[in-house]
Amino acid sequence: MEDCLDELATNIKKKCKTLLPLSSKCSIYKIPRNLRKINEQSYTPSLISIGPFHRGDPKLEPMEERKLRYLQKFIQRNADRDLEDYLSAIMKWEKEARDCYLATIRLSSIEFTEMLVLDGCFTIEFFLTWHGTCIDPTDRIFHRPALNQAILRDLKLLENQVPFFVLEILYNIASEDNEKAPSILKVTYECIIGLGKVPKHFKKTKILHLVDFLRTVKHVNQLFKISYEDQHLEFPDGISELYESGVTLKVDKDDKFLNINFENGVLHIPELMLENHTESQLRNLVAFEQCHYPRESFVVDYVLFLDSLIYDRKDVEVLVNHGIILNSPGSSEDVYRLFSNISKGTTYSRVTFYYADVCRSLNDYCGTPWNRWKAILRQDYFSNPWSMISTIAAVVLLFLTVIQTYYDIVQLRY
């Protein structure tokens, strides 16, 4: 028996010695199974593989030739540099790049470096072409709008990433002699978000990859208020119930869709445009936070808060009518299902819930009877000029009737 135990212990120790050291710099993850099973399509690239996780997928193989063509175009941007310069620069950062991936990457040093350079150069050249003034007539991507939109969607998937510092290294080599070249942050911002200034807080933030870039754009600088009271968080009623309780809705033209607040009876919610790839984008942001920012889950909390406001189709219609949800991709039932499904499988902290104060203020406001009475008056009797005129006329008529009745009684007495 002792011999068997010694042999077993020896075998386990040998296996332990083969384990590779873990890195605390991991930021690119495989989607957790509990999230993937709800909607696998939202996490899977449809056209192009970036990084190691979907490398070699036969369905994505046709784009490999276009990666090579974009690599050629990218290298031509600096005539003083050749392909060897880019490969050498990235190979020096191989270990740091490997540490960014949660799973062990079973690629040789040569294969891994080739992948980073090929995928990184394609991504940057795609960004530069997106806002270029002249597109090569032989370009098979940008002469087909549906194709470039699908690729942009794939570049925002958590499993489809290379570290952002790889993009920085490659871009800096290509633009080293061009004093007028914009920063890689500017180029990335214009492609993913649109024309405009890069937010100031980007200069103080280390961007991990493109999903983290997107989250940083939407991030609102606000400290959590942690207290024991927050552990007893209660979500508010559906938005239609809040509206009937006197809450006024106001849409904010704010690019930071997380910036929801409630003050003086007015619930401010930035508009949310629902497009074909909105669900995929939100799901990947949620998955990234679940893996990397469990205590700072701004997007997760946003999705949960909206899910609490949307109980049924009627709630969706209220949000659409107030301009808060735009370009709904289908029926109100589809929007309801979208938010209820996105929040499935997620976990959140009641202690650090981003909208705890908003929830508490809404519940306190709606718990006051006077606010509901005011809402009934406003919605039932003063919702439009004609009902308001009719209500005022009825009140005046009632007042005159009371006066007339009073004088009739007085005359009868005398």
Buried (B, 14 or more C-beta within 10 A) or exposed (E): EEEEEEEEEEEEEEEEEEEEEEBEBBBBBBBBEEBBEBBEEBBBBEBBBBBBBBBEEEEBEEBBEBBEBBBEBBBEBBEEBEEEBBBEBBBEBEEEBBBBBBEEBEBEEEEBBBBBBBBBBBBBBBBBBBEEEEEEEEBEBBEEEEBBEBBBBBBBBBBBBBBBBBBBBBBEBBBEEEEEBBBBBBBBBBBBBEEEEBBEEBEEBEBBBBBBBBBBBBBBEEEBEEEEEBEEBEBBBBBBBBBBBBBBBEBBEBBBBBBBBBEEBEBBBBBBEBEEBBBBBBBBBBBBBBBBBEEBBBBBBBBBBBBBBBBEBBBBBBBBEBEBBEEBEEEBEBBBBBBBBBBEBBEBBEBBBBBBEBBBBBBEBBEEEEBBEBBEEEEEBEEEEEEEEEBEEEEEEEEEEEEEEEEEEEEEEE
